[in-house]
Amino acid sequence: MKETLVDLLRCPLTKEKLTLEVYEREERTYGNTTISEIKSGLLTAPCGYLYPIVKGVPRLQVESFLEHDNFLRTHIKDYETLKKKIISEYDYVIKLAIKKNKKTKQSFGMEWNMFRHGKDTTWDFTKDSRKQRFLMEINVTEESLKGKRLFDVGCGNGVLTSGISEFGIETFGLDVSNSVEQAYIHNTNPNVHYIQGDLQLPPFASETFDIVYSTGVIHHTNNTELSFSCISGLTKKGGLLYVWLYRPEKDFKHNALNFTRAITNKFPIKVQYWLFLIFLVPQGLLKMRMRGKKRNWREQLIRDRKSVV
Ligand SMILES: C[S@@+](CC[C@H](N)C(=O)[O-])C[C@H]1O[C@@H](n2cnc3c(N)ncnc32)[C@H](O)[C@@H]1O
């Protein structure tokens, strides 16, 4: 995590500024530039809430402190007292967040941890083709992006977040899953930040970004309209908000997929992946081969999963 990020981050609950404590630093080299980044540390809100920085990524979810319990216990002397205080004040919110985010975290965490950075394509798109598509989608020139700030909400594997930064814009990728760990490791551009967070409780003040961009994300949340309202105010006045999502289709293929989903959703995530791998992936790979196109089994699995989630 770059130290400059602290000024922009806010407590997701109270929107107060956070105080940084650094435990460990690491030197990261981007081309000719070397930056001393924070590998592990702690962000504390005036309300007493604790947000750990683990593996270079700030964890800004209300349940993050529980997920990194051992890490915090090792670094904070009176952690148990602080933990009790947070739980007694925010018990309801914490339980709600855990329940709401659990499946999404597991499911997308597994998907993006399977993705091989630098080798696999994202739904058949290379980084460069996604960058060009991004420019077309939001209808801007590369030149006009320089010096601005973009928030990539639900950044997934982060390939696009890092790619967009190559246009000279500072990018901030947030995802609820731990996909941001791999995104951070594989990022080769200095003007990119990754945060683990929940878009329904964004860790930023309103009107922070010139562009708020979210593709293929908010229909995966428990309440699409609520999600839209949680991110729309993050755009500066006169800025740009771009949201892409898909609507339910009612044809035979989609009805069959919805039916399948209603059943497979009940299985543990790992079982779901095995089922896709056995029943969907071979068919898909065969179809691709017949069309003379190439896709590896990971890319096919990620594609197949996209059609059923
Ligand atoms: C289909 S992927 C799209 C990823 C990325 N936008 C892209 O186009 O490559 C959807 C992503 O949304 C993330 N997501 C779902 N609910 C979220 C939430 N409440 N807050 C943040 N991210 C969320 C998932 O973890 C997943 O990585």
The ligand as a MOL file (V3000), in Angstrom:
LIG
                    3D

  0  0  0     0  0            999 V3000
M  V30 BEGIN CTAB
M  V30 COUNTS 27 29 0 0 0
M  V30 BEGIN ATOM
M  V30 1 C -17.8110 -10.4030 -12.6120 0
M  V30 2 S -16.5750 -9.7760 -11.5660 0 CHG=1
M  V30 3 C -16.1080 -8.2930 -12.4470 0
M  V30 4 C -14.6990 -7.8800 -12.1400 0
M  V30 5 C -14.1760 -6.6440 -12.8300 0
M  V30 6 N -15.0610 -5.5190 -12.6960 0
M  V30 7 C -13.8890 -6.9010 -14.2910 0
M  V30 8 O -14.6520 -6.4420 -15.1430 0
M  V30 9 O -12.8870 -7.5670 -14.5850 0 CHG=-1
M  V30 10 C -17.5110 -9.1100 -10.2010 0
M  V30 11 C -16.6450 -8.6490 -9.0290 0
M  V30 12 O -17.4590 -7.8940 -8.1370 0
M  V30 13 C -16.9940 -8.1350 -6.8300 0
M  V30 14 N -18.0400 -7.7680 -5.8650 0
M  V30 15 C -19.2560 -8.3450 -5.6750 0
M  V30 16 N -19.9020 -7.7530 -4.6380 0
M  V30 17 C -19.0820 -6.7670 -4.1760 0
M  V30 18 C -19.1770 -5.8150 -3.1210 0
M  V30 19 N -20.2370 -5.7540 -2.3260 0
M  V30 20 N -18.1630 -4.9500 -2.9460 0
M  V30 21 C -17.0450 -5.0010 -3.7380 0
M  V30 22 N -16.8910 -5.8970 -4.7320 0
M  V30 23 C -17.8930 -6.7690 -4.9620 0
M  V30 24 C -16.6910 -9.6300 -6.8490 0
M  V30 25 O -15.8620 -10.0230 -5.7870 0
M  V30 26 C -16.0640 -9.7920 -8.2320 0
M  V30 27 O -14.6640 -9.7220 -8.2090 0
M  V30 END ATOM
M  V30 BEGIN BOND
M  V30 1 1 1 2
M  V30 2 1 2 3
M  V30 3 1 2 10
M  V30 4 1 3 4
M  V30 5 1 4 5
M  V30 6 1 5 6
M  V30 7 1 5 7
M  V30 8 2 7 8
M  V30 9 1 7 9
M  V30 10 1 10 11
M  V30 11 1 11 12
M  V30 12 1 11 26
M  V30 13 1 12 13
M  V30 14 1 13 14
M  V30 15 1 13 24
M  V30 16 1 14 15
M  V30 17 1 14 23
M  V30 18 2 15 16
M  V30 19 1 16 17
M  V30 20 1 17 18
M  V30 21 2 17 23
M  V30 22 1 18 19
M  V30 23 2 18 20
M  V30 24 1 20 21
M  V30 25 2 21 22
M  V30 26 1 22 23
M  V30 27 1 24 25
M  V30 28 1 24 26
M  V30 29 1 26 27
M  V30 END BOND
M  V30 END CTAB
M  END
